[in-house]
Amino acid sequence: ALNSLQTNASALEHTCEGRSQPQVQLQAMRDFLRRSGLTVEDLDSLNIIHVAGTKGKGSTCAFTERILRNYGFRTGFYSSPHLVQVRERVRIDGQPIGKELFTKYFWSVYGQLDESKDAYGGSMPSYFRFLTLLAFHVFLQEKVDVAVIEVGIGGAYDCTNIIRKPWVCGISSLGIDHTSILGDTIEKIAWQKAGILKPGVPAFTVAQPPGPMVVLRERAREIGCPLLVCPELDEYESPGPPLRLGLAGHHQRSNATLALQLCRNWLQRRGILGMYLGEGPLCGWVTPGFHCRSARHPGLAETEWPGRSHTIRHGPLTYFLDGAHTTGSVLACVRWFRKEAATLERTVGGPVVRVLLFNATGERDSGALLKLLWPCHFDFAVFCPNLTESVASCSIDQQNFNVTLENMLTRCLDSQSSWRTLSGRGGRLADDQLVFQNQLPLVAEQRTDSLVFPCILSALQWISQGRDPVLGVPDQRVAAVQPGVAARAQALQEAASIQVLITGSLYLVGGALTHLVPSLAS
């Protein structure tokens, strides 16, 4: 029933069509909210922290939720997309809601919308809109103390922006993404992100390039919103041990400082006051013990956010997973991976093989992203669609009806072509160089270091060559490959260490986690 809402209407298409009529977009969401049994006024009691941004908004929300949970508050956290199970999008006290709770609220909300659809021309909300409505119902009924809400796409026209009175807003790092929806310059994108700002509601952002920062300040002034720029994390660290973050990568420091300021302001609004940190508009009153130091701030060190700067070790294989899919986030991913991989390599006594597992979706320029990944010196570049297994057995939580299998495979071949061009070996392979079985290309045979697989499982099985104990599956689920391709796996079979970077899409990362961490799917 939920997946049927993907075909009801694409959320992206709705957003594109509504760019010239933003109030129509938001009014439609308000109408769906009302039909589900709530009003926008009901949302005021959720004490919302609303966060937009191109890069790091999810990590910022994860830090924020963990800090406030450590203070004893009952937290709600709405995010997107999910990695393995759709229930991950709606969390209470840091955990995805259980199957029983999800089922209960799903049919309650879906039933009210379905019963009233005939009076509204048969209209039902799209997938993302419905899940947003569901999250609001869950948080209200389960009586959370705070709801941390991550924007889906943009801000001004996003369906979460029916929120009238958040307690505080945040805007993480800005970059280029979703250009057909948000605009083709970072300044236009900044205008969209600033659309979540509300009159009189404090807002924080991190250091931004000059152009978009000017736009953010102008929008804040027009709206009547006090906007402050967070200091660098180093500027307010206390003496003592270095601050440790639960999320790896230097880029997480800006997300952490934004989270600290959001929490500080929320706690102040809650009436919990304490020590004054110093002079200036960015300091102010905070709660007792609110020092930016891991010993006093376990929330920062304890934050978990799978699929972002995430490392998993299975015997000789080390998987580096990061859902980076924009230029800025891929650059951050490359810095993190090269540092972590080099550190690991120094501990290995023997040959090391590096493998890239990549896919890009939507309008993103896979060639530009792959160019950023090229300096990592991969021995193999492997491409596959965001299908966990074959289409028939793909997890229902990870099915996507808004893109065809043909389009997914074409994107993989285009990515392979871009990689071949970077390596100086030419572009797309000829059709007669592809092996097909049941209309699915298995592996593209070629005399280069790039391969295309039909699904994530077959790609991981080839990369691991039977050396990952977690990927031990029945032989019939292993995709057959041509003899020439099998022969090229000798380096993987003999390596002392295999380093696998999985990036380009959060959906790809989620599909990989389904197999690498089976407990996430249970």
Secondary structure as UniProt FT lines:
FT   HELIX           4..8
FT   HELIX           11..17
FT   TURN            18..20
FT   HELIX           22..35
FT   TURN            36..37
FT   HELIX           40..46
FT   STRAND          49..52
FT   HELIX           57..70
FT   TURN            71..72
FT   STRAND          75..78
FT   HELIX           86..89
FT   STRAND          90..92
FT   TURN            93..94
FT   STRAND          95..96
FT   HELIX           99..116
FT   HELIX           117..120
FT   TURN            121..122
FT   HELIX           127..141
FT   TURN            142..143
FT   STRAND          146..150
FT   HELIX           159..162
FT   STRAND          168..171
FT   HELIX           179..182
FT   HELIX           186..193
FT   HELIX           194..196
FT   TURN            199..200
FT   STRAND          203..205
FT   HELIX           210..223
FT   STRAND          227..229
FT   HELIX           233..236
FT   TURN            250..251
FT   HELIX           252..270
FT   TURN            281..282
FT   TURN            288..289
FT   TURN            294..296
FT   HELIX           298..302
FT   TURN            306..307
FT   STRAND          310..314
FT   TURN            315..316
FT   STRAND          317..322
FT   HELIX           327..345
FT   TURN            346..347
FT   STRAND          352..358
FT   TURN            362..363
FT   HELIX           366..373
FT   HELIX           374..376
FT   STRAND          380..383
FT   HELIX           391..393
FT   HELIX           396..398
FT   TURN            401..402
FT   HELIX           405..422
FT   TURN            423..424
FT   HELIX           431..433
FT   STRAND          434..437
FT   TURN            438..439
FT   STRAND          440..444
FT   STRAND          450..452
FT   HELIX           456..464
FT   TURN            465..466
FT   HELIX           469..471
FT   HELIX           475..477
FT   HELIX           483..487
FT   TURN            488..489
FT   HELIX           490..494
FT   STRAND          497..503
FT   HELIX           506..516
FT   HELIX           518..521
//
